[in-house]
Amino acid sequence: MMRLSPPGVATFSQTQSMDITYGGGEANVSIALAYMGLQTSHVTRFPDNNLGRAATQFLRHHWIDTSHVIYGDHHLGLYFLEKGAIHRSSEIVYQRAGSSFSMIQPDMIDWEKILKGADWFHWTGITPAVSEGAAACCAQAIKTANKLGITVSGDIHSRSSLWNYGNDPREIMRSLINGTDVVIAGQYDMDKYAEGNSSEMDFKVQATQFMKEFGRIKKVIDKDRTSVSGSHNKIKGKIWNGKQLLESAEYDITPIVDRVGTGDAFAAGLIYGLMNYKDEEAIQFATAACALKHAVEGDANMVSQQAVVKLMQGDNSGKIQR
């Protein structure tokens, strides 16, 4: 999507201009991983016009393989962000209906070809909510990844306001979760998609039941966020691997530069962490990456692996590096 927002922390009614950037769940994850040194590819559908090409160029600028981007129709999804500050909350207005991506269909994508040689596939709960076609594409990708022995991760948080095409969100999401190895899920999400689960349960107990019901899941991950104000948050990550509940250090983040995309930064940090470290280090890496994103403008976390490790090891001084 294209993101348009007033400069700084101005409100919509104050501004006469908008800053433009691009973002979206899986794209943000892909960019963050590219900055950490991994080879990443983004699969999507953009409009066949200059806006679609500008979005593609944005991805290429940040080292993303765009050879699997397809084009068609004329509308790029938009969202408008009014950044909050102190006690004023941020506000987002979406314009996704009729976008080129919402018109995507499974026969437009050859997942066997795209996923050949891949190590990891990541999806978010936003994608299947956009349209029936997008949900079918996501299902096809997960099925192919399972067949090829590729690890699948899913951030299953979704927004109920997006599901407007008539199908049962719970049924669709359960089928996608069934093919997922690593799940990022809050207790509310697990309560929504599991039988007999409850957000009143302890996270460890709830995650254990979730893994029992969806037998492919090997790890359940979440982060706790305390919002002191619109400019001040505290975050802490946790992972249940079926044997141990591991928690990260807590980060006290103030002032926040840009909160959007911090969940995607957490997902990217988790993927990198699980590919390179043991679980206890992986959750520390993921949470440090998430903390750093709060200091980066835009949707994606454009920080190096070295910067994440530095914070992970306790250096939060922010000193100039020369």
DRENTORFI-974188 format. One record per residue (C-alpha): residue number from 0; residue in three letters; z, y, x. Coordinates in Angstrom, 3 decimals, padded with zeros to 6 digits. Example, Ala and Ser with C-alpha at 12.3 -4.5 7.8 and 13.67 -1.06 7.14 Angstrom:
// DRENTORFI-974188
rec k: 0; r: ALA; up: 007.800; north: -004.500; east: 012.300
rec k: 1; r: SER; up: 007.140; north: -001.060; east: 013.670
//
This chain:
// DRENTORFI-974188
rec k: 0; r: MET; up: 000.000; north: 000.000; east: 000.000
rec k: 1; r: MET; up: -000.343; north: 003.628; east: 000.900
rec k: 2; r: ARG; up: 003.000; north: 005.409; east: 001.062
rec k: 3; r: LEU; up: 003.137; north: 009.115; east: 000.200
rec k: 4; r: SER; up: 006.342; north: 011.086; east: 000.657
rec k: 5; r: PRO; up: 007.449; north: 014.707; east: 000.914
rec k: 6; r: PRO; up: 008.204; north: 015.855; east: 004.477
rec k: 7; r: GLY; up: 011.776; north: 015.244; east: 005.579
rec k: 8; r: VAL; up: 014.189; north: 014.874; east: 002.688
rec k: 9; r: ALA; up: 012.448; north: 017.276; east: 000.294
rec k: 10; r: THR; up: 012.250; north: 016.271; east: -003.368
rec k: 11; r: PHE; up: 008.965; north: 015.722; east: -005.210
rec k: 12; r: SER; up: 009.417; north: 019.013; east: -007.078
rec k: 13; r: GLN; up: 009.923; north: 020.951; east: -003.841
rec k: 14; r: THR; up: 006.881; north: 019.799; east: -001.893
rec k: 15; r: GLN; up: 003.258; north: 020.900; east: -001.800
rec k: 16; r: SER; up: 002.185; north: 018.257; east: 000.711
rec k: 17; r: MET; up: 002.743; north: 014.553; east: 001.333
rec k: 18; r: ASP; up: 003.082; north: 012.516; east: 004.515
rec k: 19; r: ILE; up: 000.898; north: 009.392; east: 004.476
rec k: 20; r: THR; up: 001.549; north: 006.004; east: 006.025
rec k: 21; r: TYR; up: 000.982; north: 002.383; east: 005.000
rec k: 22; r: GLY; up: 003.308; north: -000.509; east: 004.317
rec k: 23; r: GLY; up: 004.162; north: -003.573; east: 002.296
rec k: 24; r: GLY; up: 006.517; north: -006.533; east: 002.727
rec k: 25; r: GLU; up: 004.485; north: -009.038; east: 004.713
rec k: 26; r: ALA; up: 002.548; north: -006.304; east: 006.546
rec k: 27; r: ASN; up: 005.821; north: -004.739; east: 007.715
rec k: 28; r: VAL; up: 007.006; north: -008.104; east: 009.017
rec k: 29; r: SER; up: 003.718; north: -008.669; east: 010.824
rec k: 30; r: ILE; up: 003.810; north: -005.254; east: 012.530
rec k: 31; r: ALA; up: 007.436; north: -005.679; east: 013.610
rec k: 32; r: LEU; up: 006.668; north: -009.069; east: 015.169
rec k: 33; r: ALA; up: 003.633; north: -007.634; east: 016.960
rec k: 34; r: TYR; up: 005.875; north: -004.990; east: 018.549
rec k: 35; r: MET; up: 008.135; north: -007.814; east: 019.711
rec k: 36; r: GLY; up: 005.175; north: -009.388; east: 021.484
rec k: 37; r: LEU; up: 003.973; north: -012.072; east: 019.062
rec k: 38; r: GLN; up: 000.372; north: -012.552; east: 017.936
rec k: 39; r: THR; up: 000.312; north: -011.889; east: 014.200
rec k: 40; r: SER; up: -002.253; north: -011.861; east: 011.427
rec k: 41; r: HIS; up: -002.126; north: -010.205; east: 008.012
rec k: 42; r: VAL; up: -003.984; north: -011.700; east: 005.053
rec k: 43; r: THR; up: -004.697; north: -009.319; east: 002.187
rec k: 44; r: ARG; up: -007.388; north: -007.662; east: 000.070
rec k: 45; r: PHE; up: -008.195; north: -003.965; east: 000.398
rec k: 46; r: PRO; up: -010.614; north: -001.791; east: -001.589
rec k: 47; r: ASP; up: -014.152; north: -001.618; east: -000.272
rec k: 48; r: ASN; up: -014.039; north: 002.085; east: 000.571
rec k: 49; r: ASN; up: -012.689; north: 004.492; east: 003.179
rec k: 50; r: LEU; up: -009.089; north: 004.039; east: 002.022
rec k: 51; r: GLY; up: -009.350; north: 000.297; east: 002.526
rec k: 52; r: ARG; up: -010.817; north: 000.812; east: 005.969
rec k: 53; r: ALA; up: -008.093; north: 003.345; east: 006.849
rec k: 54; r: ALA; up: -005.432; north: 000.799; east: 005.881
rec k: 55; r: THR; up: -007.162; north: -001.812; east: 008.048
rec k: 56; r: GLN; up: -007.308; north: 000.610; east: 010.960
rec k: 57; r: PHE; up: -003.570; north: 001.259; east: 010.584
rec k: 58; r: LEU; up: -002.903; north: -002.461; east: 011.001
rec k: 59; r: ARG; up: -005.239; north: -002.721; east: 013.989
rec k: 60; r: HIS; up: -003.545; north: 000.268; east: 015.597
rec k: 61; r: HIS; up: -000.331; north: -001.753; east: 015.570
rec k: 62; r: TRP; up: -001.875; north: -004.881; east: 017.146
rec k: 63; r: ILE; up: -002.360; north: -006.892; east: 013.936
rec k: 64; r: ASP; up: -005.267; north: -009.318; east: 013.646
rec k: 65; r: THR; up: -007.228; north: -008.067; east: 010.609
rec k: 66; r: SER; up: -010.031; north: -010.629; east: 010.744
rec k: 67; r: HIS; up: -008.720; north: -012.201; east: 007.525
rec k: 68; r: VAL; up: -008.641; north: -008.979; east: 005.502
rec k: 69; r: ILE; up: -011.117; north: -009.155; east: 002.618
rec k: 70; r: TYR; up: -012.572; north: -006.262; east: 000.625
rec k: 71; r: GLY; up: -013.435; north: -005.610; east: -002.986
rec k: 72; r: ASP; up: -012.873; north: -003.258; east: -005.933
rec k: 73; r: HIS; up: -011.845; north: 000.353; east: -005.440
rec k: 74; r: HIS; up: -008.096; north: 000.977; east: -005.731
rec k: 75; r: LEU; up: -005.454; north: 000.791; east: -003.007
rec k: 76; r: GLY; up: -001.905; north: 000.278; east: -004.264
rec k: 77; r: LEU; up: 000.254; north: 003.402; east: -003.897
rec k: 78; r: TYR; up: 003.905; north: 004.224; east: -003.822
rec k: 79; r: PHE; up: 005.639; north: 007.580; east: -003.699
rec k: 80; r: LEU; up: 008.934; north: 007.888; east: -001.830
rec k: 81; r: GLU; up: 011.467; north: 010.677; east: -002.185
rec k: 82; r: LYS; up: 013.968; north: 010.158; east: 000.636
rec k: 83; r: GLY; up: 017.606; north: 010.516; east: -000.296
rec k: 84; r: ALA; up: 020.318; north: 012.066; east: 001.829
rec k: 85; r: ILE; up: 024.107; north: 012.042; east: 001.816
rec k: 86; r: HIS; up: 025.029; north: 011.477; east: -001.865
rec k: 87; r: ARG; up: 021.466; north: 011.746; east: -003.255
rec k: 88; r: SER; up: 019.707; north: 008.396; east: -003.612
rec k: 89; r: SER; up: 016.125; north: 007.733; east: -002.538
rec k: 90; r: GLU; up: 013.628; north: 007.288; east: -005.365
rec k: 91; r: ILE; up: 010.381; north: 005.299; east: -005.407
rec k: 92; r: VAL; up: 007.512; north: 005.428; east: -007.915
rec k: 93; r: TYR; up: 004.945; north: 002.592; east: -007.716
rec k: 94; r: GLN; up: 001.282; north: 002.632; east: -008.736
rec k: 95; r: ARG; up: 000.095; north: -000.948; east: -008.201
rec k: 96; r: ALA; up: -001.729; north: -001.756; east: -011.448
rec k: 97; r: GLY; up: -005.415; north: -002.510; east: -010.914
rec k: 98; r: SER; up: -005.187; north: -002.472; east: -007.138
rec k: 99; r: SER; up: -007.657; north: -004.445; east: -005.076
rec k: 100; r: PHE; up: -004.864; north: -006.780; east: -003.995
rec k: 101; r: SER; up: -003.782; north: -007.456; east: -007.579
rec k: 102; r: MET; up: -007.332; north: -008.725; east: -008.256
rec k: 103; r: ILE; up: -007.214; north: -011.343; east: -005.490
rec k: 104; r: GLN; up: -008.127; north: -014.944; east: -006.413
rec k: 105; r: PRO; up: -007.484; north: -018.243; east: -004.555
rec k: 106; r: ASP; up: -011.171; north: -019.003; east: -004.015
rec k: 107; r: MET; up: -011.488; north: -015.824; east: -001.920
rec k: 108; r: ILE; up: -009.344; north: -017.257; east: 000.900
rec k: 109; r: ASP; up: -009.814; north: -020.294; east: 003.156
rec k: 110; r: TRP; up: -006.217; north: -021.067; east: 004.110
rec k: 111; r: GLU; up: -007.151; north: -024.140; east: 006.154
rec k: 112; r: LYS; up: -009.213; north: -021.934; east: 008.458
rec k: 113; r: ILE; up: -006.725; north: -019.060; east: 008.532
rec k: 114; r: LEU; up: -003.636; north: -021.180; east: 009.267
rec k: 115; r: LYS; up: -005.224; north: -023.455; east: 011.863
rec k: 116; r: GLY; up: -003.135; north: -023.152; east: 015.028
rec k: 117; r: ALA; up: -000.443; north: -020.993; east: 013.404
rec k: 118; r: ASP; up: 003.277; north: -021.555; east: 014.035
rec k: 119; r: TRP; up: 004.765; north: -019.677; east: 011.091
rec k: 120; r: PHE; up: 003.839; north: -018.400; east: 007.616
rec k: 121; r: HIS; up: 005.903; north: -015.752; east: 005.830
rec k: 122; r: TRP; up: 005.818; north: -014.631; east: 002.192
rec k: 123; r: THR; up: 007.910; north: -012.337; east: 000.002
rec k: 124; r: GLY; up: 008.850; north: -012.440; east: -003.664
rec k: 125; r: ILE; up: 006.895; north: -009.236; east: -004.249
rec k: 126; r: THR; up: 003.507; north: -010.943; east: -003.766
rec k: 127; r: PRO; up: 003.665; north: -013.482; east: -006.629
rec k: 128; r: ALA; up: 005.023; north: -010.760; east: -008.912
rec k: 129; r: VAL; up: 001.959; north: -008.531; east: -008.475
rec k: 130; r: SER; up: -000.514; north: -010.730; east: -010.380
rec k: 131; r: GLU; up: -001.350; north: -014.278; east: -011.406
rec k: 132; r: GLY; up: -004.058; north: -014.394; east: -008.737
rec k: 133; r: ALA; up: -001.677; north: -013.251; east: -006.007
rec k: 134; r: ALA; up: 000.862; north: -015.890; east: -007.086
rec k: 135; r: ALA; up: -001.820; north: -018.607; east: -006.969
rec k: 136; r: CYS; up: -002.917; north: -017.465; east: -003.482
rec k: 137; r: CYS; up: 000.669; north: -017.570; east: -002.243
rec k: 138; r: ALA; up: 001.138; north: -021.078; east: -003.669
rec k: 139; r: GLN; up: -002.065; north: -022.257; east: -002.003
rec k: 140; r: ALA; up: -000.983; north: -020.789; east: 001.347
rec k: 141; r: ILE; up: 002.418; north: -022.498; east: 001.213
rec k: 142; r: LYS; up: 000.855; north: -025.838; east: 000.242
rec k: 143; r: THR; up: -001.588; north: -025.604; east: 003.158
rec k: 144; r: ALA; up: 001.154; north: -024.595; east: 005.610
rec k: 145; r: ASN; up: 003.251; north: -027.578; east: 004.492
rec k: 146; r: LYS; up: 000.254; north: -029.878; east: 005.013
rec k: 147; r: LEU; up: -000.346; north: -028.501; east: 008.522
rec k: 148; r: GLY; up: 003.332; north: -028.706; east: 009.519
rec k: 149; r: ILE; up: 003.765; north: -024.932; east: 009.785
rec k: 150; r: THR; up: 007.222; north: -023.442; east: 009.233
rec k: 151; r: VAL; up: 007.358; north: -021.384; east: 006.035
rec k: 152; r: SER; up: 009.834; north: -018.568; east: 005.479
rec k: 153; r: GLY; up: 010.284; north: -016.635; east: 002.271
rec k: 154; r: ASP; up: 012.220; north: -013.510; east: 001.368
rec k: 155; r: ILE; up: 012.646; north: -014.468; east: -002.275
rec k: 156; r: HIS; up: 014.010; north: -011.169; east: -003.549
rec k: 157; r: SER; up: 011.708; north: -009.828; east: -006.260
rec k: 158; r: ARG; up: 011.715; north: -006.966; east: -008.728
rec k: 159; r: SER; up: 011.763; north: -007.882; east: -012.416
rec k: 160; r: SER; up: 009.790; north: -004.748; east: -013.292
rec k: 161; r: LEU; up: 006.732; north: -006.127; east: -011.442
rec k: 162; r: TRP; up: 006.288; north: -009.308; east: -013.488
rec k: 163; r: ASN; up: 003.960; north: -008.031; east: -016.180
rec k: 164; r: TYR; up: 001.262; north: -010.703; east: -016.496
rec k: 165; r: GLY; up: 002.981; north: -013.095; east: -018.898
rec k: 166; r: ASN; up: 003.863; north: -016.108; east: -016.717
rec k: 167; r: ASP; up: 007.448; north: -017.272; east: -016.275
rec k: 168; r: PRO; up: 008.722; north: -015.706; east: -013.002
rec k: 169; r: ARG; up: 011.407; north: -018.355; east: -012.586
rec k: 170; r: GLU; up: 008.956; north: -021.240; east: -012.846
rec k: 171; r: ILE; up: 006.538; north: -019.637; east: -010.356
rec k: 172; r: MET; up: 009.227; north: -018.732; east: -007.845
rec k: 173; r: ARG; up: 010.873; north: -022.172; east: -008.008
rec k: 174; r: SER; up: 007.557; north: -023.831; east: -007.146
rec k: 175; r: LEU; up: 007.107; north: -021.510; east: -004.142
rec k: 176; r: ILE; up: 010.689; north: -022.005; east: -002.944
rec k: 177; r: ASN; up: 010.113; north: -025.775; east: -003.077
rec k: 178; r: GLY; up: 007.660; north: -025.409; east: -000.188
rec k: 179; r: THR; up: 009.804; north: -023.065; east: 001.911
rec k: 180; r: ASP; up: 011.822; north: -024.040; east: 005.005
rec k: 181; r: VAL; up: 013.761; north: -020.819; east: 005.694
rec k: 182; r: VAL; up: 014.926; north: -018.671; east: 002.785
rec k: 183; r: ILE; up: 016.238; north: -015.121; east: 002.832
rec k: 184; r: ALA; up: 018.193; north: -014.831; east: -000.386
rec k: 185; r: GLY; up: 021.094; north: -012.890; east: -001.797
rec k: 186; r: GLN; up: 023.584; north: -014.567; east: -004.090
rec k: 187; r: TYR; up: 021.913; north: -012.892; east: -007.085
rec k: 188; r: ASP; up: 018.563; north: -014.434; east: -006.081
rec k: 189; r: MET; up: 020.020; north: -017.918; east: -005.712
rec k: 190; r: ASP; up: 021.750; north: -017.563; east: -009.069
rec k: 191; r: LYS; up: 018.445; north: -016.582; east: -010.662
rec k: 192; r: TYR; up: 016.344; north: -019.475; east: -009.387
rec k: 193; r: ALA; up: 018.735; north: -022.433; east: -009.081
rec k: 194; r: GLU; up: 020.160; north: -024.699; east: -011.769
rec k: 195; r: GLY; up: 023.901; north: -024.378; east: -012.216
rec k: 196; r: ASN; up: 024.267; north: -021.836; east: -009.436
rec k: 197; r: SER; up: 026.378; north: -018.719; east: -009.813
rec k: 198; r: SER; up: 026.692; north: -015.478; east: -007.870
rec k: 199; r: GLU; up: 030.442; north: -015.787; east: -008.476
rec k: 200; r: MET; up: 030.467; north: -018.639; east: -005.936
rec k: 201; r: ASP; up: 031.216; north: -018.202; east: -002.267
rec k: 202; r: PHE; up: 027.964; north: -017.682; east: -000.281
rec k: 203; r: LYS; up: 028.451; north: -020.914; east: 001.690
rec k: 204; r: VAL; up: 029.038; north: -022.982; east: -001.447
rec k: 205; r: GLN; up: 026.148; north: -021.380; east: -003.271
rec k: 206; r: ALA; up: 023.777; north: -021.808; east: -000.301
rec k: 207; r: THR; up: 024.801; north: -025.453; east: 000.039
rec k: 208; r: GLN; up: 023.913; north: -026.114; east: -003.604
rec k: 209; r: PHE; up: 020.681; north: -024.165; east: -003.226
rec k: 210; r: MET; up: 019.646; north: -026.318; east: -000.264
rec k: 211; r: LYS; up: 020.544; north: -029.471; east: -002.177
rec k: 212; r: GLU; up: 018.366; north: -028.471; east: -005.116
rec k: 213; r: PHE; up: 015.433; north: -027.308; east: -002.965
rec k: 214; r: GLY; up: 015.420; north: -030.132; east: -000.447
rec k: 215; r: ARG; up: 012.969; north: -028.582; east: 002.017
rec k: 216; r: ILE; up: 015.206; north: -025.593; east: 002.803
rec k: 217; r: LYS; up: 016.918; north: -025.875; east: 006.176
rec k: 218; r: LYS; up: 018.546; north: -022.443; east: 006.389
rec k: 219; r: VAL; up: 019.657; north: -019.752; east: 003.927
rec k: 220; r: ILE; up: 020.068; north: -016.232; east: 005.280
rec k: 221; r: ASP; up: 021.358; north: -012.987; east: 003.803
rec k: 222; r: LYS; up: 022.740; north: -009.643; east: 004.897
rec k: 223; r: ASP; up: 025.637; north: -007.695; east: 003.460
rec k: 224; r: ARG; up: 025.085; north: -003.973; east: 003.042
rec k: 225; r: THR; up: 027.760; north: -001.386; east: 002.308
rec k: 226; r: SER; up: 026.333; north: 001.953; east: 001.176
rec k: 227; r: VAL; up: 028.842; north: 004.610; east: 002.145
rec k: 228; r: SER; up: 026.277; north: 007.264; east: 001.207
rec k: 229; r: GLY; up: 022.524; north: 007.808; east: 001.215
rec k: 230; r: SER; up: 022.793; north: 008.654; east: 004.921
rec k: 231; r: HIS; up: 025.433; north: 006.126; east: 005.961
rec k: 232; r: ASN; up: 025.285; north: 002.310; east: 005.587
rec k: 233; r: LYS; up: 026.979; north: -000.675; east: 007.177
rec k: 234; r: ILE; up: 025.158; north: -004.008; east: 007.567
rec k: 235; r: LYS; up: 026.070; north: -007.526; east: 008.636
rec k: 236; r: GLY; up: 023.926; north: -010.674; east: 008.677
rec k: 237; r: LYS; up: 024.874; north: -014.273; east: 007.875
rec k: 238; r: ILE; up: 023.164; north: -017.658; east: 008.057
rec k: 239; r: TRP; up: 024.083; north: -021.039; east: 006.558
rec k: 240; r: ASN; up: 022.301; north: -023.903; east: 008.331
rec k: 241; r: GLY; up: 023.908; north: -026.736; east: 006.386
rec k: 242; r: LYS; up: 026.635; north: -027.196; east: 008.985
rec k: 243; r: GLN; up: 027.936; north: -023.763; east: 009.974
rec k: 244; r: LEU; up: 028.232; north: -020.314; east: 008.461
rec k: 245; r: LEU; up: 027.364; north: -017.897; east: 011.242
rec k: 246; r: GLU; up: 027.787; north: -014.124; east: 010.987
rec k: 247; r: SER; up: 026.531; north: -011.233; east: 013.068
rec k: 248; r: ALA; up: 028.342; north: -008.186; east: 014.311
rec k: 249; r: GLU; up: 028.568; north: -005.342; east: 011.770
rec k: 250; r: TYR; up: 026.544; north: -002.188; east: 012.427
rec k: 251; r: ASP; up: 027.746; north: 001.218; east: 011.261
rec k: 252; r: ILE; up: 024.538; north: 003.207; east: 010.738
rec k: 253; r: THR; up: 024.667; north: 006.977; east: 010.375
rec k: 254; r: PRO; up: 022.667; north: 009.094; east: 009.922
rec k: 255; r: ILE; up: 019.849; north: 006.989; east: 008.442
rec k: 256; r: VAL; up: 016.346; north: 008.173; east: 009.342
rec k: 257; r: ASP; up: 014.427; north: 005.822; east: 006.994
rec k: 258; r: ARG; up: 015.943; north: 002.953; east: 004.996
rec k: 259; r: VAL; up: 012.627; north: 001.616; east: 003.591
rec k: 260; r: GLY; up: 011.463; north: -001.615; east: 005.227
rec k: 261; r: THR; up: 014.844; north: -002.553; east: 006.681
rec k: 262; r: GLY; up: 014.785; north: -005.887; east: 004.837
rec k: 263; r: ASP; up: 011.380; north: -006.644; east: 006.349
rec k: 264; r: ALA; up: 012.737; north: -005.696; east: 009.789
rec k: 265; r: PHE; up: 015.565; north: -008.186; east: 009.199
rec k: 266; r: ALA; up: 013.012; north: -010.880; east: 008.242
rec k: 267; r: ALA; up: 010.904; north: -010.192; east: 011.332
rec k: 268; r: GLY; up: 013.972; north: -010.284; east: 013.570
rec k: 269; r: LEU; up: 015.003; north: -013.555; east: 011.972
rec k: 270; r: ILE; up: 011.590; north: -015.150; east: 012.537
rec k: 271; r: TYR; up: 011.528; north: -014.032; east: 016.166
rec k: 272; r: GLY; up: 015.128; north: -015.124; east: 016.598
rec k: 273; r: LEU; up: 014.653; north: -018.599; east: 015.137
rec k: 274; r: MET; up: 011.536; north: -019.106; east: 017.266
rec k: 275; r: ASN; up: 013.339; north: -018.161; east: 020.483
rec k: 276; r: TYR; up: 017.101; north: -018.617; east: 020.101
rec k: 277; r: LYS; up: 019.766; north: -020.808; east: 018.565
rec k: 278; r: ASP; up: 021.006; north: -019.889; east: 015.093
rec k: 279; r: GLU; up: 024.009; north: -017.847; east: 016.252
rec k: 280; r: GLU; up: 021.811; north: -015.657; east: 018.456
rec k: 281; r: ALA; up: 019.010; north: -015.535; east: 015.880
rec k: 282; r: ILE; up: 021.215; north: -013.915; east: 013.233
rec k: 283; r: GLN; up: 022.505; north: -011.415; east: 015.813
rec k: 284; r: PHE; up: 018.916; north: -010.557; east: 016.764
rec k: 285; r: ALA; up: 017.831; north: -010.208; east: 013.116
rec k: 286; r: THR; up: 020.690; north: -007.869; east: 012.264
rec k: 287; r: ALA; up: 020.188; north: -005.748; east: 015.386
rec k: 288; r: ALA; up: 016.480; north: -005.428; east: 014.504
rec k: 289; r: CYS; up: 017.414; north: -004.383; east: 010.974
rec k: 290; r: ALA; up: 019.896; north: -001.804; east: 012.302
rec k: 291; r: LEU; up: 017.247; north: -000.286; east: 014.575
rec k: 292; r: LYS; up: 014.769; north: 000.091; east: 011.708
rec k: 293; r: HIS; up: 017.095; north: 002.622; east: 010.054
rec k: 294; r: ALA; up: 016.198; north: 004.927; east: 012.962
rec k: 295; r: VAL; up: 012.400; north: 004.455; east: 012.674
rec k: 296; r: GLU; up: 010.254; north: 006.523; east: 010.300
rec k: 297; r: GLY; up: 007.781; north: 004.675; east: 008.103
rec k: 298; r: ASP; up: 007.805; north: 001.207; east: 006.576
rec k: 299; r: ALA; up: 007.571; north: -000.978; east: 009.703
rec k: 300; r: ASN; up: 009.991; north: -001.549; east: 012.564
rec k: 301; r: MET; up: 008.120; north: -000.393; east: 015.662
rec k: 302; r: VAL; up: 010.619; north: -001.401; east: 018.335
rec k: 303; r: SER; up: 010.327; north: -003.809; east: 021.244
rec k: 304; r: GLN; up: 012.087; north: -007.115; east: 021.730
rec k: 305; r: GLN; up: 013.894; north: -005.518; east: 024.683
rec k: 306; r: ALA; up: 015.258; north: -002.722; east: 022.482
rec k: 307; r: VAL; up: 016.620; north: -005.261; east: 020.000
rec k: 308; r: VAL; up: 018.257; north: -007.328; east: 022.757
rec k: 309; r: LYS; up: 019.821; north: -004.186; east: 024.224
rec k: 310; r: LEU; up: 021.499; north: -003.339; east: 020.908
rec k: 311; r: MET; up: 022.336; north: -006.987; east: 020.271
rec k: 312; r: GLN; up: 024.217; north: -007.018; east: 023.584
rec k: 313; r: GLY; up: 026.316; north: -004.030; east: 022.560
rec k: 314; r: ASP; up: 024.490; north: -001.019; east: 024.021
rec k: 315; r: ASN; up: 024.359; north: 001.402; east: 021.087
rec k: 316; r: SER; up: 024.522; north: 004.554; east: 023.211
rec k: 317; r: GLY; up: 020.991; north: 005.734; east: 022.416
rec k: 318; r: LYS; up: 020.665; north: 007.129; east: 025.954
rec k: 319; r: ILE; up: 017.235; north: 008.285; east: 027.132
rec k: 320; r: GLN; up: 015.395; north: 005.552; east: 029.013
rec k: 321; r: ARG; up: 013.460; north: 006.815; east: 032.047
//
